[in-house]
Amino acid sequence: MKKFKMLCVVIMMVYYGTLSVTNVYANEAEKTQVKSQQLSEIQK
């Protein structure tokens, strides 16, 4: 039973870890898009 609980904890950690990594990556991508939009506005 204890091993099962540990497994659940590990799975949750991995799951939330992936979620936060994905969120960070999405935020970075959005920032980059905004920057390139600003640059193209300046170039016009």
PDB file of N, H, CA, C and O in Angstrom:
ATOM      1  N   MET A   1       0.838  -1.205   0.000  1.00  0.00           N
ATOM      2  CA  MET A   1       0.000   0.000   0.000  1.00  0.00           C
ATOM      3  C   MET A   1       0.874   1.257   0.000  1.00  0.00           C
ATOM      4  O   MET A   1       0.560   2.249  -0.657  1.00  0.00           O
ATOM      5  N   LYS A   2       1.985   1.192   0.756  1.00  0.00           N
ATOM      6  H   LYS A   2       2.240   0.386   1.291  1.00  0.00           H
ATOM      7  CA  LYS A   2       2.858   2.359   0.831  1.00  0.00           C
ATOM      8  C   LYS A   2       3.491   2.645  -0.533  1.00  0.00           C
ATOM      9  O   LYS A   2       3.598   3.798  -0.950  1.00  0.00           O
ATOM     10  N   LYS A   3       3.909   1.574  -1.220  1.00  0.00           N
ATOM     11  H   LYS A   3       3.822   0.638  -0.881  1.00  0.00           H
ATOM     12  CA  LYS A   3       4.518   1.743  -2.543  1.00  0.00           C
ATOM     13  C   LYS A   3       3.532   2.399  -3.502  1.00  0.00           C
ATOM     14  O   LYS A   3       3.898   3.269  -4.293  1.00  0.00           O
ATOM     15  N   PHE A   4       2.271   1.966  -3.416  1.00  0.00           N
ATOM     16  H   PHE A   4       1.974   1.260  -2.773  1.00  0.00           H
ATOM     17  CA  PHE A   4       1.241   2.521  -4.294  1.00  0.00           C
ATOM     18  C   PHE A   4       1.096   4.024  -4.063  1.00  0.00           C
ATOM     19  O   PHE A   4       0.963   4.802  -5.008  1.00  0.00           O
ATOM     20  N   LYS A   5       1.125   4.419  -2.776  1.00  0.00           N
ATOM     21  H   LYS A   5       1.233   3.787  -2.009  1.00  0.00           H
ATOM     22  CA  LYS A   5       0.999   5.836  -2.437  1.00  0.00           C
ATOM     23  C   LYS A   5       2.178   6.617  -3.016  1.00  0.00           C
ATOM     24  O   LYS A   5       1.999   7.700  -3.572  1.00  0.00           O
ATOM     25  N   MET A   6       3.380   6.063  -2.882  1.00  0.00           N
ATOM     26  H   MET A   6       3.526   5.183  -2.429  1.00  0.00           H
ATOM     27  CA  MET A   6       4.567   6.717  -3.426  1.00  0.00           C
ATOM     28  C   MET A   6       4.427   6.880  -4.932  1.00  0.00           C
ATOM     29  O   MET A   6       4.756   7.929  -5.485  1.00  0.00           O
ATOM     30  N   LEU A   7       3.938   5.837  -5.589  1.00  0.00           N
ATOM     31  H   LEU A   7       3.671   4.984  -5.139  1.00  0.00           H
ATOM     32  CA  LEU A   7       3.762   5.876  -7.038  1.00  0.00           C
ATOM     33  C   LEU A   7       2.809   7.002  -7.423  1.00  0.00           C
ATOM     34  O   LEU A   7       3.063   7.741  -8.374  1.00  0.00           O
ATOM     35  N   CYS A   8       1.713   7.130  -6.679  1.00  0.00           N
ATOM     36  H   CYS A   8       1.508   6.530  -5.906  1.00  0.00           H
ATOM     37  CA  CYS A   8       0.750   8.204  -6.949  1.00  0.00           C
ATOM     38  C   CYS A   8       1.414   9.568  -6.810  1.00  0.00           C
ATOM     39  O   CYS A   8       1.220  10.449  -7.647  1.00  0.00           O
ATOM     40  N   VAL A   9       2.197   9.738  -5.750  1.00  0.00           N
ATOM     41  H   VAL A   9       2.355   9.022  -5.070  1.00  0.00           H
ATOM     42  CA  VAL A   9       2.881  11.011  -5.519  1.00  0.00           C
ATOM     43  C   VAL A   9       3.820  11.320  -6.682  1.00  0.00           C
ATOM     44  O   VAL A   9       3.849  12.443  -7.185  1.00  0.00           O
ATOM     45  N   VAL A  10       4.587  10.316  -7.103  1.00  0.00           N
ATOM     46  H   VAL A  10       4.563   9.404  -6.694  1.00  0.00           H
ATOM     47  CA  VAL A  10       5.529  10.513  -8.203  1.00  0.00           C
ATOM     48  C   VAL A  10       4.784  10.901  -9.478  1.00  0.00           C
ATOM     49  O   VAL A  10       5.188  11.821 -10.189  1.00  0.00           O
ATOM     50  N   ILE A  11       3.691  10.187  -9.761  1.00  0.00           N
ATOM     51  H   ILE A  11       3.363   9.439  -9.184  1.00  0.00           H
ATOM     52  CA  ILE A  11       2.910  10.486 -10.968  1.00  0.00           C
ATOM     53  C   ILE A  11       2.382  11.916 -10.913  1.00  0.00           C
ATOM     54  O   ILE A  11       2.447  12.642 -11.905  1.00  0.00           O
ATOM     55  N   MET A  12       1.858  12.323  -9.753  1.00  0.00           N
ATOM     56  H   MET A  12       1.805  11.734  -8.947  1.00  0.00           H
ATOM     57  CA  MET A  12       1.339  13.680  -9.616  1.00  0.00           C
ATOM     58  C   MET A  12       2.448  14.702  -9.835  1.00  0.00           C
ATOM     59  O   MET A  12       2.244  15.710 -10.512  1.00  0.00           O
ATOM     60  N   MET A  13       3.634  14.438  -9.256  1.00  0.00           N
ATOM     61  H   MET A  13       3.799  13.619  -8.707  1.00  0.00           H
ATOM     62  CA  MET A  13       4.754  15.368  -9.413  1.00  0.00           C
ATOM     63  C   MET A  13       5.133  15.504 -10.880  1.00  0.00           C
ATOM     64  O   MET A  13       5.325  16.610 -11.386  1.00  0.00           O
ATOM     65  N   VAL A  14       5.239  14.364 -11.554  1.00  0.00           N
ATOM     66  H   VAL A  14       5.084  13.466 -11.143  1.00  0.00           H
ATOM     67  CA  VAL A  14       5.597  14.386 -12.975  1.00  0.00           C
ATOM     68  C   VAL A  14       4.529  15.135 -13.767  1.00  0.00           C
ATOM     69  O   VAL A  14       4.837  15.952 -14.635  1.00  0.00           O
ATOM     70  N   TYR A  15       3.264  14.839 -13.450  1.00  0.00           N
ATOM     71  H   TYR A  15       3.014  14.175 -12.745  1.00  0.00           H
ATOM     72  CA  TYR A  15       2.147  15.462 -14.169  1.00  0.00           C
ATOM     73  C   TYR A  15       2.188  16.978 -14.009  1.00  0.00           C
ATOM     74  O   TYR A  15       2.133  17.714 -14.994  1.00  0.00           O
ATOM     75  N   TYR A  16       2.285  17.445 -12.752  1.00  0.00           N
ATOM     76  H   TYR A  16       2.330  16.847 -11.951  1.00  0.00           H
ATOM     77  CA  TYR A  16       2.296  18.887 -12.523  1.00  0.00           C
ATOM     78  C   TYR A  16       3.583  19.516 -13.039  1.00  0.00           C
ATOM     79  O   TYR A  16       3.586  20.663 -13.486  1.00  0.00           O
ATOM     80  N   GLY A  17       4.671  18.767 -12.975  1.00  0.00           N
ATOM     81  H   GLY A  17       4.670  17.835 -12.612  1.00  0.00           H
ATOM     82  CA  GLY A  17       5.931  19.267 -13.518  1.00  0.00           C
ATOM     83  C   GLY A  17       5.808  19.534 -15.002  1.00  0.00           C
ATOM     84  O   GLY A  17       6.244  20.575 -15.493  1.00  0.00           O
ATOM     85  N   THR A  18       5.209  18.585 -15.722  1.00  0.00           N
ATOM     86  H   THR A  18       4.855  17.739 -15.323  1.00  0.00           H
ATOM     87  CA  THR A  18       5.030  18.758 -17.164  1.00  0.00           C
ATOM     88  C   THR A  18       4.113  19.934 -17.433  1.00  0.00           C
ATOM     89  O   THR A  18       4.352  20.713 -18.356  1.00  0.00           O
ATOM     90  N   LEU A  19       3.057  20.070 -16.628  1.00  0.00           N
ATOM     91  H   LEU A  19       2.863  19.437 -15.878  1.00  0.00           H
ATOM     92  CA  LEU A  19       2.120  21.176 -16.821  1.00  0.00           C
ATOM     93  C   LEU A  19       2.841  22.510 -16.682  1.00  0.00           C
ATOM     94  O   LEU A  19       2.697  23.386 -17.535  1.00  0.00           O
ATOM     95  N   SER A  20       3.621  22.672 -15.605  1.00  0.00           N
ATOM     96  H   SER A  20       3.738  21.960 -14.912  1.00  0.00           H
ATOM     97  CA  SER A  20       4.287  23.953 -15.382  1.00  0.00           C
ATOM     98  C   SER A  20       5.314  24.228 -16.477  1.00  0.00           C
ATOM     99  O   SER A  20       5.461  25.366 -16.921  1.00  0.00           O
ATOM    100  N   VAL A  21       6.024  23.184 -16.913  1.00  0.00           N
ATOM    101  H   VAL A  21       5.904  22.259 -16.552  1.00  0.00           H
ATOM    102  CA  VAL A  21       6.990  23.362 -17.993  1.00  0.00           C
ATOM    103  C   VAL A  21       6.274  23.813 -19.260  1.00  0.00           C
ATOM    104  O   VAL A  21       6.740  24.712 -19.960  1.00  0.00           O
ATOM    105  N   THR A  22       5.138  23.182 -19.549  1.00  0.00           N
ATOM    106  H   THR A  22       4.759  22.451 -18.981  1.00  0.00           H
ATOM    107  CA  THR A  22       4.369  23.557 -20.742  1.00  0.00           C
ATOM    108  C   THR A  22       3.902  24.998 -20.631  1.00  0.00           C
ATOM    109  O   THR A  22       3.947  25.745 -21.608  1.00  0.00           O
ATOM    110  N   ASN A  23       3.448  25.398 -19.432  1.00  0.00           N
ATOM    111  H   ASN A  23       3.411  24.791 -18.638  1.00  0.00           H
ATOM    112  CA  ASN A  23       2.987  26.774 -19.235  1.00  0.00           C
ATOM    113  C   ASN A  23       4.119  27.759 -19.473  1.00  0.00           C
ATOM    114  O   ASN A  23       3.935  28.764 -20.160  1.00  0.00           O
ATOM    115  N   VAL A  24       5.289  27.477 -18.909  1.00  0.00           N
ATOM    116  H   VAL A  24       5.438  26.661 -18.352  1.00  0.00           H
ATOM    117  CA  VAL A  24       6.443  28.357 -19.089  1.00  0.00           C
ATOM    118  C   VAL A  24       6.772  28.471 -20.571  1.00  0.00           C
ATOM    119  O   VAL A  24       7.014  29.565 -21.081  1.00  0.00           O
ATOM    120  N   TYR A  25       6.778  27.322 -21.260  1.00  0.00           N
ATOM    121  H   TYR A  25       6.581  26.433 -20.845  1.00  0.00           H
ATOM    122  CA  TYR A  25       7.097  27.306 -22.687  1.00  0.00           C
ATOM    123  C   TYR A  25       6.082  28.130 -23.472  1.00  0.00           C
ATOM    124  O   TYR A  25       6.452  28.888 -24.369  1.00  0.00           O
ATOM    125  N   ALA A  26       4.802  27.982 -23.135  1.00  0.00           N
ATOM    126  H   ALA A  26       4.502  27.366 -22.406  1.00  0.00           H
ATOM    127  CA  ALA A  26       3.746  28.736 -23.824  1.00  0.00           C
ATOM    128  C   ALA A  26       3.925  30.232 -23.580  1.00  0.00           C
ATOM    129  O   ALA A  26       3.781  31.034 -24.503  1.00  0.00           O
ATOM    130  N   ASN A  27       4.239  30.611 -22.336  1.00  0.00           N
ATOM    131  H   ASN A  27       4.356  29.959 -21.586  1.00  0.00           H
ATOM    132  CA  ASN A  27       4.454  32.026 -22.021  1.00  0.00           C
ATOM    133  C   ASN A  27       5.608  32.588 -22.835  1.00  0.00           C
ATOM    134  O   ASN A  27       5.505  33.681 -23.391  1.00  0.00           O
ATOM    135  N   GLU A  28       6.710  31.842 -22.906  1.00  0.00           N
ATOM    136  H   GLU A  28       6.793  30.954 -22.455  1.00  0.00           H
ATOM    137  CA  GLU A  28       7.864  32.291 -23.681  1.00  0.00           C
ATOM    138  C   GLU A  28       7.488  32.464 -25.147  1.00  0.00           C
ATOM    139  O   GLU A  28       7.872  33.448 -25.778  1.00  0.00           O
ATOM    140  N   ALA A  29       6.739  31.512 -25.685  1.00  0.00           N
ATOM    141  H   ALA A  29       6.427  30.712 -25.172  1.00  0.00           H
ATOM    142  CA  ALA A  29       6.329  31.582 -27.092  1.00  0.00           C
ATOM    143  C   ALA A  29       5.475  32.825 -27.322  1.00  0.00           C
ATOM    144  O   ALA A  29       5.638  33.515 -28.328  1.00  0.00           O
ATOM    145  N   GLU A  30       4.566  33.108 -26.393  1.00  0.00           N
ATOM    146  H   GLU A  30       4.434  32.547 -25.576  1.00  0.00           H
ATOM    147  CA  GLU A  30       3.712  34.292 -26.530  1.00  0.00           C
ATOM    148  C   GLU A  30       4.555  35.552 -26.514  1.00  0.00           C
ATOM    149  O   GLU A  30       4.346  36.445 -27.336  1.00  0.00           O
ATOM    150  N   LYS A  31       5.514  35.641 -25.585  1.00  0.00           N
ATOM    151  H   LYS A  31       5.684  34.916 -24.917  1.00  0.00           H
ATOM    152  CA  LYS A  31       6.394  36.808 -25.504  1.00  0.00           C
ATOM    153  C   LYS A  31       7.129  37.001 -26.820  1.00  0.00           C
ATOM    154  O   LYS A  31       7.216  38.116 -27.333  1.00  0.00           O
ATOM    155  N   THR A  32       7.658  35.909 -27.366  1.00  0.00           N
ATOM    156  H   THR A  32       7.588  35.003 -26.950  1.00  0.00           H
ATOM    157  CA  THR A  32       8.408  35.990 -28.620  1.00  0.00           C
ATOM    158  C   THR A  32       7.506  36.489 -29.735  1.00  0.00           C
ATOM    159  O   THR A  32       7.920  37.316 -30.547  1.00  0.00           O
ATOM    160  N   GLN A  33       6.280  35.995 -29.780  1.00  0.00           N
ATOM    161  H   GLN A  33       5.943  35.323 -29.120  1.00  0.00           H
ATOM    162  CA  GLN A  33       5.334  36.441 -30.809  1.00  0.00           C
ATOM    163  C   GLN A  33       5.075  37.934 -30.676  1.00  0.00           C
ATOM    164  O   GLN A  33       5.070  38.657 -31.672  1.00  0.00           O
ATOM    165  N   VAL A  34       4.863  38.395 -29.458  1.00  0.00           N
ATOM    166  H   VAL A  34       4.867  37.808 -28.649  1.00  0.00           H
ATOM    167  CA  VAL A  34       4.600  39.818 -29.224  1.00  0.00           C
ATOM    168  C   VAL A  34       5.795  40.640 -29.686  1.00  0.00           C
ATOM    169  O   VAL A  34       5.631  41.670 -30.340  1.00  0.00           O
ATOM    170  N   LYS A  35       7.005  40.180 -29.344  1.00  0.00           N
ATOM    171  H   LYS A  35       7.138  39.344 -28.813  1.00  0.00           H
ATOM    172  CA  LYS A  35       8.217  40.900 -29.746  1.00  0.00           C
ATOM    173  C   LYS A  35       8.306  41.007 -31.257  1.00  0.00           C
ATOM    174  O   LYS A  35       8.581  42.083 -31.787  1.00  0.00           O
ATOM    175  N   SER A  36       8.076  39.904 -31.957  1.00  0.00           N
ATOM    176  H   SER A  36       7.852  39.029 -31.527  1.00  0.00           H
ATOM    177  CA  SER A  36       8.195  39.927 -33.417  1.00  0.00           C
ATOM    178  C   SER A  36       7.109  40.818 -34.017  1.00  0.00           C
ATOM    179  O   SER A  36       7.339  41.468 -35.037  1.00  0.00           O
ATOM    180  N   GLN A  37       5.934  40.855 -33.400  1.00  0.00           N
ATOM    181  H   GLN A  37       5.746  40.327 -32.572  1.00  0.00           H
ATOM    182  CA  GLN A  37       4.872  41.745 -33.881  1.00  0.00           C
ATOM    183  C   GLN A  37       5.302  43.196 -33.716  1.00  0.00           C
ATOM    184  O   GLN A  37       5.117  44.008 -34.623  1.00  0.00           O
ATOM    185  N   GLN A  38       5.874  43.525 -32.561  1.00  0.00           N
ATOM    186  H   GLN A  38       6.024  42.866 -31.824  1.00  0.00           H
ATOM    187  CA  GLN A  38       6.338  44.890 -32.317  1.00  0.00           C
ATOM    188  C   GLN A  38       7.411  45.262 -33.331  1.00  0.00           C
ATOM    189  O   GLN A  38       7.408  46.371 -33.867  1.00  0.00           O
ATOM    190  N   LEU A  39       8.330  44.333 -33.595  1.00  0.00           N
ATOM    191  H   LEU A  39       8.332  43.432 -33.160  1.00  0.00           H
ATOM    192  CA  LEU A  39       9.400  44.595 -34.553  1.00  0.00           C
ATOM    193  C   LEU A  39       8.830  44.874 -35.935  1.00  0.00           C
ATOM    194  O   LEU A  39       9.267  45.807 -36.609  1.00  0.00           O
ATOM    195  N   SER A  40       7.861  44.077 -36.363  1.00  0.00           N
ATOM    196  H   SER A  40       7.506  43.319 -35.815  1.00  0.00           H
ATOM    197  CA  SER A  40       7.295  44.275 -37.697  1.00  0.00           C
ATOM    198  C   SER A  40       6.541  45.603 -37.756  1.00  0.00           C
ATOM    199  O   SER A  40       6.501  46.243 -38.807  1.00  0.00           O
ATOM    200  N   GLU A  41       5.945  46.024 -36.639  1.00  0.00           N
ATOM    201  H   GLU A  41       5.978  45.504 -35.785  1.00  0.00           H
ATOM    202  CA  GLU A  41       5.276  47.326 -36.605  1.00  0.00           C
ATOM    203  C   GLU A  41       6.301  48.441 -36.801  1.00  0.00           C
ATOM    204  O   GLU A  41       6.063  49.393 -37.544  1.00  0.00           O
ATOM    205  N   ILE A  42       7.438  48.311 -36.130  1.00  0.00           N
ATOM    206  H   ILE A  42       7.631  47.538 -35.527  1.00  0.00           H
ATOM    207  CA  ILE A  42       8.495  49.326 -36.226  1.00  0.00           C
ATOM    208  C   ILE A  42       9.023  49.396 -37.662  1.00  0.00           C
ATOM    209  O   ILE A  42       9.256  50.484 -38.190  1.00  0.00           O
ATOM    210  N   GLN A  43       9.209  48.235 -38.286  1.00  0.00           N
ATOM    211  H   GLN A  43       9.019  47.352 -37.857  1.00  0.00           H
ATOM    212  CA  GLN A  43       9.772  48.190 -39.637  1.00  0.00           C
ATOM    213  C   GLN A  43       8.845  48.847 -40.656  1.00  0.00           C
ATOM    214  O   GLN A  43       9.318  49.401 -41.648  1.00  0.00           O
ATOM    215  N   LYS A  44       7.549  48.796 -40.430  1.00  0.00           N
ATOM    216  H   LYS A  44       7.165  48.346 -39.624  1.00  0.00           H
ATOM    217  CA  LYS A  44       6.598  49.462 -41.335  1.00  0.00           C
ATOM    218  C   LYS A  44       6.832  50.955 -41.246  1.00  0.00           C
ATOM    219  O   LYS A  44       6.150  51.728 -41.918  1.00  0.00           O
TER     220      LYS A  44
END
